[in-house]
Amino acid sequence: MNKSVFSFTERFIDYAGLFPPAKLSLPVALSNFLKYSNDKYEQMLSKFICPVNLLPQLENLIGSGNSGLKKFYISALSTGGNNISEFKLNLEKDIKTWKEFVTGKSGPAVINSFEARIPDKIMNTEDKKVLTELINAISGNIKKEISDPVMIFLQAPLNENRNHTAASLIDVIYAHNQSGFNTGFKLRTGGLEAVSFPASEHIAFCIR
């Protein structure tokens, strides 16, 4: 492999075997990920994507016969919510589960990123203060309870106002990061249905 290609693809692919189209069980997905971590192309592999509610099960799998594993990284997916109160309540539960994982028998597994989809009701409001408060709450709670450095990635809904909602979220993230860079914008670019695939113009808009 050319050195430039090697550099470009280093830690390039997160492993999402738990999700469609593969939709594997956690034991099989973890087994695959660990196998790929020792493959000749392991330099391309980045994080294991895992919903927070599966962390206790993951902890049991790591602690049962998987001693001697090398360090690997996890991106934890939030439970989310349909509105701000539900989102905040689930966030508290997520962080509690996350903290128990960190202080338990997680061994070589390190959670270094947290992903969340912002509820449509929050994104549809014109008041950016609500969105700012939510991002500050996510960041503040994680900093308070989790000692390891963590990057937060926030996703805007893909709807008829997608350019507007993406721009609003990006603006608020930018302002938030002025006091300490720990948050990024996530653009989902596909799924099982056509509606999940954004137009190339929207992708270009977000990149720009």
Buried (B, 14 or more C-beta within 10 A) or exposed (E): EEEEEEEEBEEEEBBBBBBEEEEBEBEEBBBBBBEBBEEEEEBBBBBBBBBBBBBEBBBEBBEEEBEEEEEBBBBBBBBBBEEBEBBBEBBEEBBEBBEEBBEBEBBEBBBEBBBBBBBBBBBEEEEEEBBBBBBBBBBEBBEEEBEEEBEBBBBBBBEEBBBBBBBBBBEBBEEBBEEEEBBBBBBBEEEEEEEEBBEEEBBEBBEE
